[in-house]
Amino acid sequence: MFTFDTLSIQWPFALYLLALVPLLLVLYWRSKSPVSSLSYRLQQLSGKTSQLRHAKRWQLLSALFLLLGLCAMLFAMSRPRAVLYVPSRLDTIMIAIDTSGSMRADDIKPSRFDATMTAVKQFIKDQPPQMRIGIVTIASTAALRQAPTSDRITLMQALDNIPLQPGSALGSGIVIALANLLPGSGIDAEKIITESEQGPSSKPSATLPQITNQVNMEPGSNQSMAIMLITDGQSNMGPDVLKMAELAANHGVKIHTVGVGTTEGSVIQSQGMSMRVRLDETSLKKIANGTRGEYYLATKPEDLKSIYDSLGLTIRFERQHLTEITAPVMGLGLLLIALGCGISFSRFGRVI
């Protein structure tokens, strides 16, 4: 689609051909006088004016399509151009999966982690073949499990045999995902993570300007990529998760967060001790809101499937550069002429 305010033409002199249209209209009008052969036969044979009016309507409709088609084809000869708005989808998405021990909780059956993996695999299968997907796992440290690829077999293999480990460094997962989405951005994920290990989690906020390029895009403005963070929201290691979300926002990358679990939580055993692990929605909502992403709550496996289905169906209309539209306009003209001829031939047995 396009807007008429962006329309321009390259050969304006070709528009003089449209002057032929009034001449053709006059010739057509004279050929269809009130005593034309068609009306004369209908009046003489049937004497029913209703049949004549009915035939006239079909005749005028056919003539209208022929006229519009001719105008479109003559206009196409001027080589029109316009700024197009075309449907676009996400080209690359990084899925960051929490693999900390709290994902063993069974408040979602059979467990948070098992339900997540089932839904992630289905999500990958449902995406268009050209969609590139990467995978990051997050525990006490985060690691790139699979670089962005459109190879579905490779992605499925990357999801096999992922172990659960202590700790949850969500900030590390976000910055690694971001660095792989934007390899030329100057984001040094390793340095950010190393700096965070040398002091409190708030320290990276002071060092980010020195280890990344200064970028201040509108949050959520990068339409070709996104991060999907799947976790129960409890981060206790690595860079500050909200600072890493701010870094993503500065690069225009949305982070869609998926909360896995329930606010009541579940009791798990860890190192001989019992602890209750609850879903931390507050942090996940802040991450999503700060990057113009969406927060989703998943309390059962069916919720996860519907969440990924909705993400996969996201379509946007994006403004493209100035493009010549001669071929589409010419095609429209041919279609209208064919339609007019078809109506005339089906009703009267000939083009009139």
ChimeraX attribute file (.defattr): number of C-alpha atoms within 10 A of each C-alpha:
attribute: neighborCount
match mode: 1-to-1
recipient: residues
	/A:1	11
	/A:2	14
	/A:3	10
	/A:4	9
	/A:5	8
	/A:6	11
	/A:7	16
	/A:8	17
	/A:9	19
	/A:10	12
	/A:11	13
	/A:12	13
	/A:13	10
	/A:14	15
	/A:15	16
	/A:16	11
	/A:17	13
	/A:18	15
	/A:19	10
	/A:20	12
	/A:21	15
	/A:22	10
	/A:23	11
	/A:24	12
	/A:25	13
	/A:26	11
	/A:27	11
	/A:28	13
	/A:29	11
	/A:30	11
	/A:31	13
	/A:32	16
	/A:33	11
	/A:34	11
	/A:35	11
	/A:36	11
	/A:37	12
	/A:38	16
	/A:39	18
	/A:40	13
	/A:41	13
	/A:42	16
	/A:43	16
	/A:44	9
	/A:45	8
	/A:46	11
	/A:47	12
	/A:48	11
	/A:49	12
	/A:50	12
	/A:51	14
	/A:52	17
	/A:53	12
	/A:54	10
	/A:55	18
	/A:56	15
	/A:57	12
	/A:58	16
	/A:59	19
	/A:60	14
	/A:61	16
	/A:62	24
	/A:63	21
	/A:64	15
	/A:65	20
	/A:66	21
	/A:67	18
	/A:68	18
	/A:69	24
	/A:70	21
	/A:71	19
	/A:72	22
	/A:73	21
	/A:74	22
	/A:75	23
	/A:76	25
	/A:77	20
	/A:78	19
	/A:79	20
	/A:80	19
	/A:81	18
	/A:82	20
	/A:83	20
	/A:84	20
	/A:85	15
	/A:86	13
	/A:87	12
	/A:88	14
	/A:89	17
	/A:90	18
	/A:91	14
	/A:92	20
	/A:93	23
	/A:94	26
	/A:95	25
	/A:96	27
	/A:97	26
	/A:98	32
	/A:99	28
	/A:100	25
	/A:101	20
	/A:102	33
	/A:103	25
	/A:104	20
	/A:105	25
	/A:106	19
	/A:107	21
	/A:108	22
	/A:109	14
	/A:110	13
	/A:111	18
	/A:112	27
	/A:113	28
	/A:114	17
	/A:115	23
	/A:116	24
	/A:117	16
	/A:118	14
	/A:119	21
	/A:120	20
	/A:121	15
	/A:122	15
	/A:123	19
	/A:124	19
	/A:125	14
	/A:126	13
	/A:127	18
	/A:128	12
	/A:129	11
	/A:130	11
	/A:131	17
	/A:132	21
	/A:133	24
	/A:134	22
	/A:135	24
	/A:136	24
	/A:137	29
	/A:138	30
	/A:139	26
	/A:140	21
	/A:141	20
	/A:142	25
	/A:143	16
	/A:144	17
	/A:145	18
	/A:146	20
	/A:147	17
	/A:148	20
	/A:149	16
	/A:150	18
	/A:151	13
	/A:152	17
	/A:153	9
	/A:154	11
	/A:155	22
	/A:156	14
	/A:157	10
	/A:158	16
	/A:159	16
	/A:160	9
	/A:161	7
	/A:162	12
	/A:163	10
	/A:164	17
	/A:165	16
	/A:166	14
	/A:167	20
	/A:168	27
	/A:169	26
	/A:170	34
	/A:171	27
	/A:172	31
	/A:173	30
	/A:174	29
	/A:175	25
	/A:176	27
	/A:177	30
	/A:178	27
	/A:179	17
	/A:180	20
	/A:181	22
	/A:182	14
	/A:183	10
	/A:184	9
	/A:185	15
	/A:186	12
	/A:187	21
	/A:188	17
	/A:189	20
	/A:190	13
	/A:191	15
	/A:192	25
	/A:193	24
	/A:194	14
	/A:195	19
	/A:196	22
	/A:197	15
	/A:198	11
	/A:199	12
	/A:200	13
	/A:201	19
	/A:202	15
	/A:203	17
	/A:204	24
	/A:205	17
	/A:206	8
	/A:207	14
	/A:208	19
	/A:209	12
	/A:210	9
	/A:211	15
	/A:212	16
	/A:213	14
	/A:214	15
	/A:215	14
	/A:216	12
	/A:217	14
	/A:218	14
	/A:219	20
	/A:220	21
	/A:221	16
	/A:222	15
	/A:223	16
	/A:224	14
	/A:225	22
	/A:226	26
	/A:227	24
	/A:228	24
	/A:229	27
	/A:230	25
	/A:231	29
	/A:232	33
	/A:233	24
	/A:234	21
	/A:235	23
	/A:236	16
	/A:237	21
	/A:238	29
	/A:239	29
	/A:240	23
	/A:241	25
	/A:242	20
	/A:243	20
	/A:244	24
	/A:245	25
	/A:246	18
	/A:247	25
	/A:248	28
	/A:249	27
	/A:250	20
	/A:251	23
	/A:252	23
	/A:253	28
	/A:254	28
	/A:255	31
	/A:256	24
	/A:257	27
	/A:258	26
	/A:259	25
	/A:260	32
	/A:261	30
	/A:262	22
	/A:263	15
	/A:264	11
	/A:265	19
	/A:266	18
	/A:267	16
	/A:268	17
	/A:269	13
	/A:270	11
	/A:271	5
	/A:272	7
	/A:273	7
	/A:274	10
	/A:275	13
	/A:276	12
	/A:277	22
	/A:278	20
	/A:279	22
	/A:280	19
	/A:281	22
	/A:282	10
	/A:283	18
	/A:284	28
	/A:285	19
	/A:286	17
	/A:287	26
	/A:288	23
	/A:289	20
	/A:290	20
	/A:291	25
	/A:292	19
	/A:293	22
	/A:294	18
	/A:295	21
	/A:296	20
	/A:297	18
	/A:298	23
	/A:299	19
	/A:300	19
	/A:301	19
	/A:302	11
	/A:303	16
	/A:304	24
	/A:305	19
	/A:306	14
	/A:307	17
	/A:308	20
	/A:309	16
	/A:310	10
	/A:311	15
	/A:312	16
	/A:313	12
	/A:314	11
	/A:315	12
	/A:316	13
	/A:317	12
	/A:318	12
	/A:319	14
	/A:320	12
	/A:321	9
	/A:322	13
	/A:323	13
	/A:324	19
	/A:325	17
	/A:326	19
	/A:327	14
	/A:328	12
	/A:329	21
	/A:330	21
	/A:331	15
	/A:332	18
	/A:333	24
	/A:334	18
	/A:335	15
	/A:336	22
	/A:337	23
	/A:338	16
	/A:339	17
	/A:340	25
	/A:341	18
	/A:342	15
	/A:343	21
	/A:344	21
	/A:345	14
	/A:346	10
	/A:347	13
	/A:348	13
	/A:349	10
	/A:350	11
	/A:351	15
	/A:352	17
